C-alpha cells in the first residue's frame, strides 16, 4: 500500500509539473505576444506622427517656408539670411523655415503633453537642433542603411517611446542646405518623435495581471481536478486492495478467516509462545451429520448452516481469539492464555450455543450439534502441526464417543499416534 501510494503521488506530481509547465508556457507566450502587439501599436503610432510631420514639413519646404506676422514674442531666426519682410501696408513678417516650424509645432504639442518632435542632423544650421546620444546613434545607423530606430526610456518624469526615421535630401531642401554640401537622395538628418507610454505600460501591466490571474485560476482548477482524480484512484485502489486482502484472508462463504489466514496466525502465536511462554491451545470443530443436511435439504441449506455456525461461535469469542474455517464443515479456533480448564469451558460453551441456536436459525426440524477436539501447546511440539494433529485425534474420539461433545488431549501420546508431522 505505501509503495503504491508513493507511486500515485509521484505520478500526480509529474502530471502537475507537466500541466504547470504547459500553463506557464502558454502564459509566457501570451504575455510575450501581447507585449509585441503593444510595442507594434506604439511604433505604428510613432510612424503616423512621423509621417504627419514630414508631410507638413514637405509642404512648408515646397513653399520656401511660411511667413508669419511678427508679433511680440515672435523672434526672427538668426540662422536665415534676411528672414524679415515688410508689406506695403507696413506689416512685418518673419520667415519660419521647415525646421523651425517643426520645432514650434513640437513645443505646442509638448505643452499639451501630447508628443514632441525634434528635427536634427549631424550638421545642423541651428545649434539647438544638435542630436542627443540616441539621435546620434540613429543617424549613424541611417547612414548604414537602417530605415528606423526606436528606444523605450524610463525616466523620473515617466516612460517614453523615442522613435526616429531619416529625412532624405529633396530638391526643396537645397535652398537652405546646399551650402552644407548635401545632394538630392542623401540622408539629410532625421526627425525624432517622443511621447509618453505610461498609459500603455499600465494597460500592459493590467493585461499581464489579468492573464496571470486567469492562468493561476486555470492551473488551480486543473491541479484540483488532478487531485480529485488522484483521490478517486487512491480510494479505488484502497477498496481493491481491501478486497484482495479479504479474498486472501477471509473465507468467502462464512466471512471468518480462511485456512491460510488462521494457520498463519496460529504460527505467529506459536512462535510468540515459544519466545515469551504462556498457554496456547486450539479447538477443532466439526458439524455432526453435516452430510445428511446436504442430502436432505440441499447444499444451499448446508451453506446456510456453515454461515450461521461461524456467526454463532465467532460472536462468543474474545477480540484477540482466532477463529476460521479449516476446510469443508471443519473449523479451527486458536485461543491464547487458556489453561486446560478454560479450554474445556470454551469448548463446552461453544457446543451448547450451537446446540441451542443453530437449528432454529437455519429453520431445521432437528437439532444440529458439533463435536470438538482440543489440545494445548506442549514443550515437545516442534510446530503447529503437532498441536493440530492432537486436536484432530481428540475430535475423532469425540465422534467415536457419540458426537455433540468435546474431548481434549492435554499431553503427548506415546507410540506411532504421537509421531510428529513436523
C-alpha positions in Angstrom: 0.0 0.0 0.0 2.6 2.7 0.9 4.7 1.9 -2.1 1.7 2.1 -4.5 0.6 5.3 -2.8 4.0 6.8 -3.3 3.9 5.8 -7.0 0.5 7.5 -7.3 1.8 10.7 -5.6 4.8 10.8 -7.9 2.5 10.3 -10.9 0.3 13.2 -9.6 3.4 15.4 -9.0 4.7 14.6 -12.5 1.4 15.3 -14.2 1.0 18.5 -12.1 4.5 19.6 -13.1 3.8 19.0 -16.8 0.5 20.9 -16.6 2.2 23.7 -14.7 4.9 24.0 -17.3 2.4 24.0 -20.1 0.2 26.6 -18.5 3.3 28.7 -17.7 4.5 28.4 -21.3 1.0 29.5 -22.5 1.2 32.4 -20.1 4.6 33.5 -21.3 3.7 33.1 -24.9 0.5 35.1 -24.4 2.3 37.8 -22.4 5.1 38.0 -25.0 2.6 38.2 -27.9 0.7 40.9 -26.0 3.9 42.9 -25.4 4.9 42.6 -29.0 1.4 43.7 -30.1 1.6 46.7 -27.8 5.1 47.6 -29.0 3.9 47.3 -32.6 1.0 49.6 -31.8 3.3 52.1 -30.2 5.5 52.0 -33.3 2.5 52.4 -35.6 1.5 55.5 -33.6 5.1 56.9 -33.8 5.3 56.2 -37.5 2.0 58.1 -38.0 3.3 61.1 -36.1 6.5 61.0 -38.1 4.6 60.8 -41.4 2.3 63.6 -40.4 5.2 66.0 -39.5 7.2 65.0 -42.6 4.2 65.8 -44.8 3.7 69.1 -43.0 7.4 69.9 -43.3 7.5 69.0 -47.0 4.6 71.3 -47.7 6.5 74.1 -45.9 9.7 73.3 -47.8 7.9 73.3 -51.2 6.7 76.8 -50.4 10.0 78.0 -49.2 8.8 78.2 -45.6 6.0 80.1 -44.1 5.8 83.8 -43.2 4.1 84.7 -40.0 3.2 88.1 -38.5 6.0 89.3 -36.2 4.1 90.0 -33.0 5.5 90.4 -29.6 7.2 87.1 -28.6 7.8 86.2 -32.2 11.5 86.4 -32.9 13.4 86.3 -36.2 15.6 83.4 -36.6 19.3 84.4 -36.8 20.2 81.4 -38.9 18.4 82.7 -42.1 19.5 85.4 -44.4 17.0 88.3 -44.3 14.2 86.4 -42.6 12.0 89.5 -42.2 9.9 91.3 -44.9 7.7 94.4 -44.6 4.4 94.5 -46.6 3.3 97.6 -48.4 0.9 98.2 -45.5 3.9 98.2 -43.2 3.2 94.8 -41.6 6.4 93.0 -40.6 6.5 89.3 -41.4 9.2 86.8 -40.4 10.1 83.6 -42.2 9.6 80.2 -40.4 11.6 77.6 -42.3 10.6 73.9 -42.1 13.0 73.1 -39.2 11.8 76.0 -37.1 8.1 75.2 -37.9 8.7 71.6 -36.8 10.2 72.7 -33.6 7.4 75.2 -32.8 4.7 72.5 -33.5 6.6 70.2 -31.2 6.6 72.9 -28.5 2.9 73.3 -28.7 2.3 69.5 -28.6 4.6 69.2 -25.7 2.8 71.9 -23.7 -0.4 69.8 -24.1 1.5 66.6 -23.0 0.8 65.0 -26.4 4.1 64.4 -28.1 7.3 66.2 -29.3 9.3 66.3 -32.5 12.9 67.1 -32.9 14.4 67.6 -36.4 18.2 67.2 -36.3 21.2 66.2 -38.3 24.9 65.7 -37.9 25.4 69.2 -39.3 22.5 71.3 -38.1 22.3 75.0 -39.0 20.8 75.7 -35.6 22.9 74.5 -32.7 19.6 73.9 -30.8 18.9 71.2 -33.3 22.1 69.2 -32.4 21.4 65.5 -31.8 21.5 63.8 -28.5 23.0 60.4 -27.9 20.0 58.4 -29.1 19.6 60.6 -32.2 23.4 60.5 -33.0 23.3 56.7 -32.9 20.1 56.6 -35.0 21.6 59.0 -37.6 24.7 56.8 -37.9 22.6 53.7 -38.4 20.7 55.5 -41.2 24.0 56.1 -42.9 24.4 52.3 -42.9 21.0 51.8 -44.5 18.8 51.3 -41.4 15.3 52.6 -42.0 14.2 53.5 -38.5 15.3 53.4 -34.8 13.4 53.4 -31.6 14.0 53.2 -27.8 11.9 53.0 -24.7 13.2 55.2 -21.9 12.3 55.1 -18.2 13.0 58.4 -16.6 11.9 60.2 -13.4 9.1 62.0 -15.3 7.8 58.7 -16.8 8.3 56.2 -19.6 8.6 57.5 -23.1 8.9 56.0 -26.6 11.5 57.6 -28.8 11.2 56.9 -32.5 13.4 58.3 -35.3 13.4 57.9 -39.1 15.7 59.6 -41.7 14.9 62.6 -43.8 16.2 62.4 -47.3 17.5 65.4 -49.2 15.0 66.6 -51.7 15.3 69.5 -54.2 13.3 71.8 -52.0 15.9 71.2 -49.2 18.8 72.7 -51.2 17.5 76.2 -50.9 18.8 76.3 -47.3 21.3 73.4 -47.1 23.1 73.4 -50.5 26.0 75.3 -48.9 26.5 72.4 -46.5 27.4 70.1 -49.3 24.2 68.0 -49.4 22.9 66.4 -52.6 19.5 65.1 -53.5 18.9 61.5 -52.2 21.4 61.7 -49.3 20.4 61.3 -45.6 19.8 64.9 -44.6 19.1 64.1 -41.0 16.1 62.8 -39.2 13.1 63.6 -37.1 12.7 62.0 -33.7 9.3 61.5 -32.2 8.8 61.2 -28.5 5.6 60.6 -26.5 4.6 59.2 -23.1 3.9 55.4 -22.9 2.8 55.4 -19.2 -0.8 54.7 -20.1 0.3 51.9 -22.4 2.5 50.4 -19.8 -0.3 50.5 -17.3 -2.5 48.7 -19.9 0.2 46.1 -20.4 0.6 45.5 -16.7 -3.2 45.2 -16.3 -3.2 42.8 -19.2 -0.4 40.8 -17.5 -2.3 40.7 -14.2 -5.5 39.5 -15.9 -3.6 36.8 -17.8 -1.7 35.8 -14.7 -4.9 35.6 -12.7 -6.6 33.5 -15.3 -3.6 31.3 -15.6 -3.5 30.8 -11.8 -7.2 30.1 -11.7 -6.9 27.7 -14.6 -3.9 26.0 -13.1 -5.6 25.8 -9.7 -8.7 24.2 -11.2 -6.5 21.7 -13.2 -4.5 20.8 -10.2 -7.6 20.5 -8.0 -9.2 18.2 -10.7 -6.0 16.1 -10.8 -6.1 15.9 -7.0 -9.7 14.7 -7.2 -8.8 12.1 -9.8 -5.8 11.0 -7.7 -8.0 10.8 -4.6 -10.6 8.8 -6.5 -7.9 6.5 -7.9 -6.4 6.1 -4.4 -9.9 5.3 -3.0 -10.5 2.7 -5.7 -7.0 1.3 -5.1 -7.7 1.1 -1.3 -11.0 -0.7 -2.0 -9.4 -3.1 -4.4 -6.5 -3.8 -2.0 -9.0 -4.3 0.8 -10.9 -6.7 -1.4 -7.7 -8.6 -2.3 -6.7 -8.8 1.4 -10.2 -10.1 2.2 -10.1 -12.6 -0.6 -6.6 -13.7 0.7 -7.6 -13.9 4.3 -11.4 -14.4 4.6 -13.5 -17.4 3.7 -15.9 -16.3 1.0 -18.8 -18.4 2.3 -18.7 -17.8 6.1 -16.9 -14.5 6.4 -14.5 -15.8 9.0 -10.7 -16.4 8.5 -9.8 -18.9 5.8 -7.4 -21.8 6.3 -4.3 -19.9 5.1 -5.1 -16.9 7.3 -5.8 -18.9 10.5 -2.8 -21.1 10.0 -0.6 -18.0 9.6 -2.0 -16.5 12.8 -1.5 -19.8 14.6 2.1 -20.0 13.5 2.7 -16.4 14.8 1.1 -17.2 18.1 3.1 -20.4 18.4 6.4 -18.5 17.7 5.4 -15.9 20.3 4.6 -18.6 22.9 8.0 -20.1 22.3 9.7 -16.8 22.9 7.6 -15.5 25.8 6.0 -18.6 27.3 2.3 -18.7 28.4 -0.5 -21.0 27.4 -1.8 -21.6 23.9 -4.4 -24.0 22.7 -6.7 -24.9 19.8 -10.1 -26.5 19.2 -11.0 -28.4 16.1 -14.8 -28.2 15.4 -16.9 -30.4 13.1 -20.6 -30.3 12.4 -22.3 -33.6 13.3 -24.0 -35.4 10.5 -23.5 -32.5 8.1 -23.7 -34.8 5.0 -27.3 -35.6 6.0 -28.1 -31.9 5.9 -26.8 -31.6 2.3 -28.6 -34.8 1.3 -31.9 -33.9 2.9 -32.2 -30.2 2.4 -29.7 -29.4 -0.4 -26.3 -27.7 -0.5 -27.8 -24.3 -0.2 -29.1 -25.2 3.2 -25.7 -26.7 4.1 -24.0 -23.4 3.2 -26.5 -21.6 5.4 -25.7 -23.9 8.3 -22.0 -23.2 7.9 -22.5 -19.5 7.8 -24.8 -19.5 10.9 -22.4 -21.7 12.8 -19.5 -19.4 12.0 -21.6 -16.4 13.2 -22.6 -18.1 16.5 -19.2 -19.2 17.5 -17.3 -16.0 16.4 -19.7 -13.9 18.3 -18.9 -15.6 21.5 -15.1 -15.2 21.3 -12.7 -12.5 22.7 -11.4 -10.0 20.2 -7.9 -11.5 20.2 -9.0 -15.1 19.8 -8.7 -16.5 16.2 -11.5 -18.5 14.5 -11.7 -19.7 11.0 -12.8 -22.3 8.5 -10.3 -25.1 8.3 -12.0 -26.9 5.4 -15.4 -28.3 4.5 -17.5 -28.4 7.7 -14.4 -28.2 9.9 -13.4 -25.0 11.8 -10.4 -24.2 13.9 -10.2 -22.0 17.0 -6.9 -20.7 18.4 -7.0 -19.5 22.0 -4.3 -17.6 23.8 -3.6 -17.8 27.5 -6.0 -20.7 28.2 -5.4 -23.4 30.7 -6.9 -26.9 30.3 -9.9 -25.9 32.4 -10.5 -22.7 30.4 -10.1 -24.6 27.1 -12.7 -27.1 28.2 -15.0 -24.3 29.3 -14.8 -22.5 25.9 -15.4 -25.8 24.1 -18.5 -26.5 26.2 -19.9 -23.0 25.8 -19.4 -23.2 22.0 -21.1 -26.6 21.9 -24.0 -25.5 24.0 -24.6 -22.3 21.9 -24.6 -24.2 18.7 -27.0 -26.9 20.0 -29.3 -24.2 21.3 -29.3 -21.8 18.3 -28.1 -23.4 15.1 -31.2 -25.5 14.1 -33.6 -22.7 15.0 -31.7 -20.1 13.0 -31.5 -22.4 10.0 -35.1 -23.5 10.3 -34.3 -27.2 10.6 -36.7 -29.7 12.2 -34.0 -31.5 14.3 -31.2 -30.0 16.5 -27.8 -29.6 14.9 -24.7 -30.2 17.0 -21.0 -30.1 16.8 -18.1 -32.2 18.1 -14.9 -30.5 19.3 -11.4 -31.8 19.8 -8.9 -29.7 21.7 -5.2 -29.6 22.6 -2.7 -27.3 24.4 0.7 -26.5 23.0 3.3 -28.7 24.8 7.0 -28.1 25.2 7.8 -31.0 22.9 5.8 -29.6 20.0 8.0 -28.6 17.1 5.3 -26.8 15.0 1.6 -26.1 15.0 1.0 -29.3 13.1 1.9 -31.2 16.2 -0.9 -29.4 18.1 -3.4 -29.7 15.3 -2.7 -33.4 15.0 -3.6 -33.9 18.7 -6.7 -31.8 18.4 -7.8 -33.7 15.3 -7.3 -37.0 17.2 -9.4 -35.6 20.0 -12.1 -34.6 17.6 -12.1 -38.1 16.2 -12.6 -39.5 19.7 -15.4 -37.1 20.3 -17.1 -38.5 17.2 -16.5 -42.1 18.4 -17.9 -41.3 21.8 -21.3 -40.3 20.4 -20.8 -36.7 19.0 -22.1 -33.5 20.5 -19.3 -33.3 22.9 -15.7 -32.0 23.4 -12.6 -34.1 24.0 -9.2 -32.7 25.0 -5.8 -34.3 24.6 -3.6 -32.4 27.1 -0.3 -34.4 27.0 2.0 -36.1 24.5 0.8 -39.6 23.5 3.5 -42.4 23.1 3.8 -44.6 20.0 3.0 -44.0 16.3 0.0 -42.0 17.2 2.2 -39.4 18.8 4.7 -39.2 15.9 5.4 -35.6 14.9 4.4 -34.5 11.4 6.8 -31.5 11.5 
